């Protein structure tokens, strides 16, 4: 989309929820030249403006996902920046951070620039590259962290490939602290987790599958907290899944360390029971765990220990997920169900207020990674989402904009549908014509 696609809009009559401004009220939002101009009651509509009736909808800062896999370059049979961006826009997201496990790996300035250029061509969401910690994600040699940051990488991670060498991770944290970007870690001791395909416990025993003990995650979370203390770096724990891991993060925060964490919708809404009889759509890493873990994560989301919600959107080709459970790849798609899962499992039961969900999915992740989004303050880029928090629907993976269909939520009833996504003043997704446009 180009600048000529932008419209001057007044989005009127919606419930505006913006934690950054402590706003939760029925108001109008004026957008001009791609930016937020003002928020107020019954704003007049100019002759060069279009009014969008958002009555009955929530109007919020565009959602921000700090952990997605768009697969391009090199794995376009799973997803592309174009299809991933369409999926993100359909889910209400306006900004995403893409992980470096592409082919080739994003361990060079050239790959970072390629991702940024392709995302600019597509123009549906803001795409922020995450650079690799080590060359080729091999855990042996540091990538050029400073050069990656200068080229546009907003963080570094070997996501999916834990950095087992503690000295190497320490050096990575020191470099990241020097250039002012976070280190995102996939916490897994590969020796403890070796060969595991699901959570170690009764379900794994019943299915005859090798389990991954929770301590494989927990020991690395503890290590990273200690390294954060030693280096002063900002360490972000990806897809935290166990109650004990959360305890380590909570303790680190209490001591003033720069340790943050994310939790995925599948980890706060599902347990290992979702695997049923070898459903590979529920195979992910870290694995789905127990009721106790889910309860702890939900508590962390409510009390502020968990900093943000991220999807770990990881599309795979249907043929790959059709393998036997122990051979199928880990991963789940999540961009088009994330908001609804938060509304269904956190807001509807009264666990968190709507403003807290928006903070977890927009304001906080933007702030943590310095993205400059997640707010409707005057002068900010006009990135926002309008959604109906009460609309119920049944998940149908065949209708996803993503190439991926690997979701354990297929056929489930959820609450909350995205009606409109706006990126920089341009409509990047519109669900239907139910959003009425009226002349001034």
C-alpha positions as CSV (number, residue, x, y, z in Angstrom):
1,X,0.0,0.0,0.0
2,X,1.2,3.5,-0.9
3,X,0.6,6.9,0.7
4,X,-2.1,7.5,-1.8
5,X,-4.1,4.7,-0.2
6,X,-4.3,6.6,3.0
7,X,-7.6,8.1,4.1
8,X,-8.4,10.8,6.5
9,X,-10.8,9.1,8.9
10,X,-12.9,9.8,11.9
11,X,-13.6,6.5,13.7
12,X,-16.6,7.3,15.7
13,X,-18.8,5.9,18.5
14,X,-16.5,3.1,19.6
15,X,-15.3,2.2,23.0
16,X,-11.7,3.6,22.9
17,X,-9.4,1.5,25.2
18,X,-5.8,2.7,25.4
19,X,-3.8,1.8,28.5
20,X,-1.0,4.3,27.5
21,X,-3.5,7.1,27.9
22,X,-5.6,5.6,30.7
23,X,-8.6,5.9,28.4
24,X,-11.6,3.6,28.4
25,X,-14.7,5.5,27.1
26,X,-16.9,6.0,24.1
27,X,-15.1,8.5,22.0
28,X,-14.1,9.4,18.4
29,X,-10.6,9.1,16.9
30,X,-9.5,11.4,14.2
31,X,-6.8,10.2,11.7
32,X,-5.0,12.5,9.2
33,X,-2.0,12.0,7.0
34,X,-1.3,8.6,8.6
35,X,-1.2,9.8,12.2
36,X,-3.6,10.2,15.2
37,X,-4.7,13.8,15.5
38,X,-7.1,13.8,18.4
39,X,-9.5,11.8,20.5
40,X,-12.7,13.4,21.7
41,X,-16.5,13.3,22.0
42,X,-18.6,13.7,18.8
43,X,-15.8,15.1,16.7
44,X,-17.0,16.9,13.6
45,X,-16.2,15.3,10.2
46,X,-14.4,17.5,7.6
47,X,-15.2,17.5,3.9
48,X,-12.1,15.5,3.1
49,X,-12.7,13.0,5.9
50,X,-14.6,9.7,6.0
51,X,-16.5,8.7,9.1
52,X,-16.3,5.1,10.1
53,X,-19.1,4.0,12.5
54,X,-17.5,1.9,15.2
55,X,-20.6,1.7,17.4
56,X,-20.5,-1.5,19.5
57,X,-16.8,-2.0,18.8
58,X,-13.7,-1.6,20.8
59,X,-11.1,0.8,19.3
60,X,-7.6,0.1,20.5
61,X,-4.0,0.6,19.5
62,X,-3.0,-2.0,16.9
63,X,-1.8,-5.3,18.4
64,X,1.9,-6.0,18.6
65,X,3.3,-9.5,18.4
66,X,7.0,-9.8,19.4
67,X,7.4,-13.5,18.3
68,X,6.3,-14.7,14.9
69,X,7.8,-16.8,12.1
70,X,7.1,-15.7,8.6
71,X,9.6,-18.2,7.1
72,X,10.8,-15.9,4.3
73,X,13.4,-16.2,2.9
74,X,13.8,-19.8,2.1
75,X,10.8,-21.6,3.5
76,X,8.0,-20.0,1.5
77,X,6.1,-23.3,1.2
78,X,5.2,-22.7,4.9
79,X,4.6,-19.0,5.0
80,X,5.7,-15.8,3.3
81,X,6.0,-12.2,4.5
82,X,2.9,-11.5,2.4
83,X,0.7,-14.3,3.7
84,X,2.0,-13.8,7.3
85,X,1.2,-10.1,7.0
86,X,-2.3,-10.8,5.8
87,X,-2.8,-13.2,8.7
88,X,-1.5,-10.6,11.2
89,X,-3.8,-7.9,9.8
90,X,-6.7,-10.2,10.0
91,X,-5.9,-10.9,13.6
92,X,-5.8,-7.1,14.5
93,X,-2.0,-6.9,14.5
94,X,-0.2,-3.9,13.1
95,X,3.3,-4.7,14.2
96,X,5.2,-8.1,14.4
97,X,8.7,-9.1,15.2
98,X,10.0,-11.9,12.9
99,X,12.3,-14.5,14.2
100,X,15.7,-15.2,12.5
101,X,15.3,-19.0,11.8
102,X,14.9,-18.4,8.0
103,X,17.0,-20.0,5.3
104,X,19.5,-18.3,5.1
105,X,19.4,-17.4,8.8
106,X,19.0,-13.7,9.6
107,X,22.6,-13.4,10.8
108,X,23.7,-10.8,8.3
109,X,22.9,-7.3,7.3
110,X,21.8,-8.5,3.8
111,X,19.1,-10.8,5.2
112,X,17.8,-8.1,7.6
113,X,17.6,-5.6,4.7
114,X,15.8,-8.2,2.5
115,X,13.2,-8.8,5.2
116,X,12.6,-5.0,5.6
117,X,12.4,-4.4,1.9
118,X,9.9,-7.2,1.3
119,X,7.8,-6.1,4.2
120,X,7.7,-2.6,2.9
121,X,6.5,-3.9,-0.5
122,X,3.7,-5.8,1.2
123,X,2.8,-2.9,3.4
124,X,0.1,-4.6,5.6
125,X,1.9,-4.6,8.9
126,X,5.1,-3.2,10.4
127,X,7.7,-5.9,10.3
128,X,10.6,-5.7,12.7
129,X,13.4,-8.2,12.2
130,X,15.0,-10.1,15.0
131,X,18.7,-11.0,14.3
132,X,20.4,-14.2,15.2
133,X,22.5,-14.5,18.4
134,X,24.9,-16.9,16.7
135,X,25.9,-17.6,13.1
136,X,23.6,-20.1,11.5
137,X,21.9,-20.6,14.9
138,X,24.7,-23.1,15.6
139,X,25.5,-21.8,19.0
140,X,29.2,-21.6,18.3
141,X,30.1,-18.1,16.9
142,X,28.4,-14.8,17.7
143,X,26.7,-13.0,14.8
144,X,27.6,-9.4,14.0
145,X,25.3,-8.0,16.7
146,X,26.2,-4.4,16.3
147,X,25.8,-4.4,12.5
148,X,22.5,-6.2,12.8
149,X,21.2,-3.6,15.2
150,X,22.3,-0.8,12.9
151,X,20.6,-2.5,10.0
152,X,17.3,-2.6,11.8
153,X,17.2,-5.7,14.0
154,X,15.3,-4.8,17.2
155,X,16.5,-7.7,19.2
156,X,18.6,-10.9,18.9
157,X,17.5,-14.5,19.4
158,X,18.4,-18.1,18.3
159,X,14.7,-19.0,18.8
160,X,14.2,-22.7,18.5
161,X,17.9,-23.2,19.0
162,X,18.8,-22.7,22.6
163,X,22.3,-21.2,23.3
164,X,23.7,-23.9,25.5
165,X,27.1,-22.3,25.9
166,X,26.8,-20.0,29.0
167,X,29.9,-18.0,28.2
168,X,28.7,-17.4,24.6
169,X,25.4,-16.2,26.0
170,X,27.1,-13.9,28.4
171,X,29.1,-12.3,25.6
172,X,25.9,-12.0,23.5
173,X,24.2,-10.2,26.4
174,X,27.1,-7.8,26.9
175,X,27.1,-6.9,23.2
176,X,23.3,-6.5,23.2
177,X,23.5,-4.3,26.3
178,X,26.1,-2.2,24.5
179,X,23.9,-1.5,21.4
180,X,20.7,-1.3,23.5
181,X,18.6,-4.2,22.2
182,X,17.1,-7.1,24.2
183,X,18.2,-10.8,24.0
184,X,15.2,-13.1,23.5
185,X,16.0,-16.7,24.6
186,X,14.3,-20.0,23.9
187,X,15.1,-21.6,27.2
188,X,15.7,-25.3,26.8
189,X,18.5,-27.5,28.0
190,X,18.9,-29.7,25.0
191,X,20.5,-32.6,27.0
192,X,17.6,-32.7,29.5
193,X,15.0,-32.4,26.7
194,X,16.7,-34.7,24.2
195,X,14.3,-36.8,22.2
196,X,11.2,-35.4,24.0
197,X,8.1,-34.6,21.9
198,X,5.6,-33.5,24.6
199,X,5.4,-32.7,28.3
200,X,6.8,-35.5,30.5
201,X,4.0,-36.8,32.6
202,X,0.9,-39.1,32.6
203,X,-0.2,-38.2,29.1
204,X,3.1,-39.0,27.6
205,X,3.2,-42.3,29.4
206,X,-0.3,-43.2,28.2
207,X,0.6,-42.4,24.6
208,X,4.0,-44.1,24.8
209,X,5.8,-40.9,23.8
210,X,9.1,-39.5,25.2
211,X,8.5,-36.5,27.4
212,X,10.4,-33.3,27.9
213,X,10.8,-32.5,31.6
214,X,9.9,-29.0,32.7
215,X,13.3,-28.6,34.3
216,X,14.8,-28.4,30.8
217,X,13.2,-25.0,30.5
218,X,13.5,-24.0,34.1
219,X,17.3,-24.5,34.4
220,X,17.9,-22.2,31.5
221,X,15.5,-19.5,32.7
222,X,17.4,-19.6,36.0
223,X,20.7,-19.3,34.1
224,X,19.5,-16.4,32.1
225,X,18.3,-14.5,35.1
226,X,21.8,-14.9,36.7
227,X,23.4,-13.7,33.4
228,X,21.1,-10.7,33.3
229,X,22.3,-9.8,36.7
230,X,26.0,-10.2,35.7
231,X,25.7,-8.2,32.5
232,X,22.9,-5.7,33.0
233,X,21.3,-6.8,29.8
234,X,17.6,-6.9,29.0
235,X,16.8,-10.6,28.8
236,X,13.4,-11.6,27.5
237,X,12.2,-15.1,28.1
238,X,10.3,-16.4,25.1
239,X,7.1,-18.6,25.3
240,X,7.5,-19.3,29.1
241,X,5.4,-22.4,29.9
242,X,6.1,-23.6,33.5
243,X,5.0,-22.4,36.9
244,X,8.6,-22.7,38.2
245,X,10.0,-20.7,35.3
246,X,7.6,-17.9,36.2
247,X,8.8,-18.0,39.8
248,X,12.4,-17.3,38.6
249,X,11.2,-14.4,36.5
250,X,9.2,-13.0,39.5
251,X,12.2,-13.2,41.7
252,X,14.4,-11.5,39.1
253,X,12.0,-8.7,38.8
254,X,11.8,-8.3,42.6
255,X,15.6,-7.7,42.5
256,X,15.4,-5.1,39.9
257,X,16.8,-7.1,37.0
258,X,16.0,-6.4,33.4
259,X,14.2,-9.7,32.9
260,X,10.9,-9.8,31.0
261,X,8.8,-12.7,29.6
262,X,6.0,-13.6,27.2
263,X,3.3,-16.2,27.4
264,X,1.5,-17.6,24.4
265,X,-2.3,-18.0,24.1
266,X,-1.9,-21.8,23.7
267,X,0.0,-22.1,26.9
268,X,-2.6,-20.1,29.0
269,X,-5.6,-21.9,27.4
270,X,-4.6,-25.5,26.8
271,X,-3.0,-28.4,28.7
272,X,-1.3,-31.5,27.5
273,X,-4.7,-33.1,27.3
274,X,-5.2,-31.3,24.0
275,X,-2.9,-33.8,22.3
276,X,-5.7,-36.3,22.7
277,X,-4.8,-39.3,20.5
278,X,-1.7,-37.9,18.8
279,X,-3.0,-34.6,17.4
280,X,0.1,-33.0,15.9
281,X,-1.6,-29.6,15.8
282,X,-1.1,-29.6,19.5
283,X,2.6,-30.5,19.2
284,X,4.7,-27.4,20.2
285,X,8.0,-26.5,21.9
286,X,7.9,-25.7,24.8
287,X,5.1,-28.3,25.1
288,X,1.7,-27.9,26.5
289,X,1.9,-28.6,30.2
290,X,-0.5,-29.2,33.1
291,X,-3.5,-27.4,34.8
292,X,-1.1,-26.2,37.5
293,X,1.1,-24.5,34.9
294,X,-1.9,-22.9,33.2
295,X,-3.2,-21.6,36.5
296,X,0.2,-20.1,37.3
297,X,0.6,-18.5,33.9
298,X,-2.9,-17.0,34.1
299,X,-2.1,-15.6,37.6
300,X,1.1,-14.1,36.1
301,X,-0.8,-12.4,33.3
302,X,-3.2,-10.9,35.9
303,X,-0.6,-9.8,38.5
304,X,1.9,-8.2,36.1
305,X,4.7,-10.8,36.3
306,X,4.1,-11.7,32.6
307,X,4.9,-8.7,30.5
308,X,3.2,-9.6,27.2
309,X,1.3,-12.1,25.1
310,X,3.0,-13.4,22.0
311,X,1.8,-16.0,19.6
312,X,5.0,-17.8,18.5
313,X,3.1,-18.1,15.2
314,X,4.8,-21.0,13.5
315,X,3.2,-22.2,10.3
316,X,4.1,-25.6,8.7
317,X,3.0,-27.3,5.5
318,X,0.1,-29.7,6.0
319,X,2.2,-32.6,4.7
320,X,4.8,-32.0,7.4
321,X,2.2,-32.0,10.2
322,X,0.7,-35.2,8.8
323,X,3.7,-37.2,9.9
324,X,3.5,-39.5,13.0
325,X,3.5,-37.5,16.2
326,X,7.1,-38.0,17.1
327,X,8.3,-37.0,13.5
328,X,6.0,-34.0,12.9
329,X,7.5,-30.6,13.5
330,X,6.7,-28.5,16.5
331,X,4.6,-25.4,16.0
332,X,1.1,-23.8,15.9
333,X,-0.3,-20.8,14.0
334,X,-1.8,-18.1,16.2
335,X,-2.2,-14.7,14.7
336,X,-5.8,-15.1,13.8
337,X,-7.0,-16.6,17.1
338,X,-4.8,-14.7,19.6
339,X,-7.1,-11.8,20.4
340,X,-10.2,-14.1,20.7
341,X,-8.3,-16.5,23.0
342,X,-7.4,-13.6,25.3
343,X,-11.0,-12.3,25.3
344,X,-12.5,-15.8,25.8
345,X,-10.1,-17.1,28.4
346,X,-9.0,-14.0,30.3
347,X,-11.5,-11.2,29.8
348,X,-14.8,-13.0,29.7
349,X,-14.2,-15.0,32.9
350,X,-13.2,-11.7,34.7
351,X,-9.5,-12.7,35.2
352,X,-8.2,-9.5,33.6
353,X,-10.0,-6.3,32.5
354,X,-10.0,-5.5,28.8
355,X,-7.5,-2.7,29.3
356,X,-5.0,-5.2,30.7
357,X,-5.4,-7.5,27.7
358,X,-4.7,-4.5,25.4
359,X,-1.7,-3.7,27.5
360,X,-0.4,-7.3,27.2
361,X,-1.0,-7.4,23.4
362,X,-0.1,-3.9,22.3
363,X,1.2,-1.2,24.7
364,X,3.6,-3.4,26.7
365,X,5.3,-5.3,23.9
366,X,5.8,-2.1,22.0
367,X,7.4,-0.5,25.0
368,X,9.6,-3.5,25.9
369,X,11.1,-3.6,22.4
370,X,11.2,0.1,21.7
371,X,8.9,-0.1,18.7
372,X,7.2,3.3,19.1
373,X,3.7,1.8,18.6
374,X,0.9,0.6,21.0
375,X,-0.6,4.0,21.6
376,X,-3.3,6.4,20.3
377,X,-1.5,9.5,21.6
378,X,-1.8,12.5,19.3
379,X,1.1,12.4,16.7
380,X,1.6,8.7,16.9
381,X,1.3,6.5,13.7
382,X,-2.4,5.7,13.1
383,X,-2.1,2.0,13.9
384,X,-5.3,0.7,15.4
385,X,-7.7,-2.2,15.6
386,X,-11.5,-2.2,15.9
387,X,-13.1,-5.5,17.2
388,X,-16.4,-6.8,18.6
389,X,-15.5,-8.4,22.0
390,X,-18.9,-10.2,22.2
391,X,-19.1,-11.7,18.7
392,X,-18.9,-15.5,18.8
393,X,-17.5,-17.6,16.0
394,X,-16.2,-21.1,15.3
395,X,-12.6,-21.4,14.3
396,X,-12.2,-22.7,10.7
397,X,-8.6,-23.1,9.8
398,X,-9.4,-23.4,6.1
399,X,-10.4,-19.7,6.2
400,X,-7.1,-18.5,7.6
401,X,-5.1,-15.9,5.6
402,X,-2.0,-17.7,6.8
403,X,-0.7,-20.6,4.7
404,X,-0.5,-22.6,8.0
405,X,-3.5,-24.7,9.2
406,X,-1.8,-26.2,12.2
407,X,-4.1,-25.1,15.0
408,X,-5.6,-27.2,17.7
409,X,-8.5,-24.6,18.0
410,X,-10.2,-25.7,14.7
411,X,-13.9,-26.3,15.4
412,X,-13.8,-24.5,18.8
413,X,-16.1,-21.6,19.6
414,X,-14.4,-18.4,20.6
415,X,-15.5,-14.9,21.5
416,X,-14.2,-11.7,19.8
417,X,-13.9,-10.8,16.1
418,X,-11.7,-8.2,14.4
419,X,-13.7,-5.8,12.3
420,X,-11.0,-3.4,11.1
421,X,-7.3,-3.0,11.2
422,X,-5.7,0.3,10.2
423,X,-1.9,0.7,9.6
424,X,-0.6,4.2,9.3
425,X,-4.0,5.6,8.3
426,X,-4.6,2.9,5.7
427,X,-7.1,0.1,6.1
428,X,-5.1,-3.2,6.0
429,X,-8.0,-5.5,6.9
430,X,-11.8,-5.1,6.9
431,X,-14.0,-8.0,7.9
432,X,-17.2,-6.9,6.2
433,X,-19.3,-4.0,5.2
434,X,-20.8,-3.8,8.7
435,X,-18.6,-0.8,9.4
436,X,-20.7,1.9,7.9
437,X,-19.1,4.9,6.2
438,X,-21.0,8.1,6.3
439,X,-20.5,11.5,4.7
440,X,-20.1,14.6,7.0
